[in-house]
Each structure stands twice: as C-alpha cells, then as structure tokens.
Amino acid sequence: MDEEKQSLESAGYRQFKVPSMEKYRDAAFQKRFRDEGGTKYFLTVWGYAPVPEHLIFEWHWMVELRTHTPQMTFEQHVGELKSTGEIAVFEQRAETFWQAMGQPYYGKETE
C-alpha cells in the first residue's frame, strides 16, 4: 500500500483514521474539491487490504462521492492507484457526475 499512499498524498489526499463502524475498510483518504462558489464535494478513497484466504492478494480501492441535496452516493471501484494519472481518471469521473447532478455544492460560500 505504500505506493498507493504516496500517489494519493501527491494528488492532495489526506489520510484519516478509519471509523470503527467501517470495520471492513482498512485505509481512508479524503480530498476537498472547491471553486469560487464554495466546496463542491469531497472524495473519499477507501482501501481494502488483501485477504489471501479469499484469494484476494492485492489492495483494492473504492472512491466515494456523496451529495446531500439530493442525497446520493456515487461509488467507483478502482483497481490500482499507483500513479497520479490513475487518480486523475476517477477524479474526472466524479466531476462529470457532480456536473450531471446539477452541481449540488456541499457548502456554498456566503457573501
């Protein structure tokens, strides 16, 4: 996971402690996306450790974007995250989804 962690951190993600209620997730990273209107959304990247007894020998990753109005979750299951290029692909998909939903800001800037 060291390579993936380095790629995520290079792309601006911050690691945080996995909440206890998320007992099947082994790593967590998050990044805020903003523009002049405010906070557009957060992307959370969840990591799942290898489970050799189930023939899973590599880390697996899921990217999650949640909106509040309307309340929806957009999940992308991705294989490897060993380069910032791979990260850019899922970030572009998240941006496309956010725009298609009518740009529901997570938090607007107040004037």
C-alpha positions in Angstrom: 0.0 0.0 0.0 3.0 2.4 0.3 3.0 3.2 -3.4 -0.8 3.9 -3.4 -0.5 6.1 -0.2 2.3 8.1 -1.8 0.3 8.6 -5.0 -2.8 9.7 -3.1 -0.8 12.1 -0.9 0.9 13.5 -4.0 -2.5 14.2 -5.5 -3.6 16.1 -2.4 -5.5 13.5 -0.4 -5.1 13.3 3.4 -5.2 10.0 5.3 -7.6 9.7 8.2 -8.4 7.0 10.7 -11.0 4.5 9.5 -14.1 5.0 11.7 -14.9 1.9 13.9 -18.3 1.4 12.1 -16.4 0.8 8.9 -14.9 -2.5 10.1 -14.3 -3.9 6.6 -12.3 -0.9 5.4 -8.5 -0.8 6.1 -7.4 2.7 4.9 -9.1 6.0 4.3 -8.1 9.2 2.4 -10.1 12.3 1.6 -9.7 15.4 -0.6 -11.9 18.5 -0.8 -12.8 20.0 -4.2 -13.6 23.7 -4.3 -14.1 26.5 -6.7 -15.2 30.2 -6.4 -18.7 29.1 -5.3 -17.5 27.0 -2.3 -16.9 23.4 -1.5 -18.2 21.3 -4.4 -17.7 17.9 -2.9 -15.3 15.6 -1.0 -13.9 12.4 -2.5 -13.2 9.6 0.0 -10.9 6.8 -1.1 -11.4 3.6 0.9 -8.8 0.9 0.9 -9.3 -2.8 1.4 -6.4 -5.0 2.5 -5.5 -8.3 0.8 -7.4 -11.3 2.1 -5.4 -14.4 0.9 -7.9 -16.9 2.3 -10.5 -15.4 -0.1 -7.9 -15.3 -2.9 -7.5 -11.5 -2.8 -3.8 -10.8 -2.9 -3.7 -7.1 -3.6 -5.2 -3.9 -2.2 -8.5 -2.9 -3.6 -9.9 0.7 -3.7 -13.3 2.3 -3.8 -13.8 6.0 -4.4 -16.9 7.6 -3.0 -18.6 11.0 -3.6 -21.7 11.8 -1.5 -24.1 14.6 -2.2 -26.6 16.0 0.3 -29.2 17.6 -1.9 -30.2 15.3 -3.5 -28.8 12.7 -1.1 -26.9 10.3 -3.3 -23.6 8.3 -3.2 -21.5 7.8 -6.4 -19.1 4.9 -6.0 -16.3 3.9 -8.3 -14.4 0.6 -7.7 -10.9 1.0 -9.0 -8.1 -1.5 -9.2 -4.7 0.1 -8.7 -3.8 3.6 -7.5 -0.1 3.6 -8.2 0.1 6.8 -10.2 -1.5 10.2 -10.1 -2.7 9.5 -13.7 -4.9 6.8 -12.4 -6.2 9.1 -9.7 -6.9 11.8 -12.3 -9.2 9.4 -14.1 -11.5 8.8 -11.2 -11.4 12.5 -10.2 -12.7 13.4 -13.7 -15.5 10.8 -13.5 -16.5 12.3 -10.1 -16.5 15.8 -11.6 -18.6 14.6 -14.6 -21.1 13.0 -12.2 -21.3 16.2 -10.0 -22.0 18.4 -13.0 -24.6 16.0 -14.3 -26.4 16.2 -10.9 -26.8 19.9 -11.4 -23.7 20.9 -9.4 -25.0 20.3 -5.8 -22.5 22.1 -3.7 -21.5 20.5 -0.4 -21.1 24.0 1.1 -21.6 27.4 -0.6 -19.5 30.5 0.1 -21.5 33.1 1.9 -21.3 36.7 0.8 
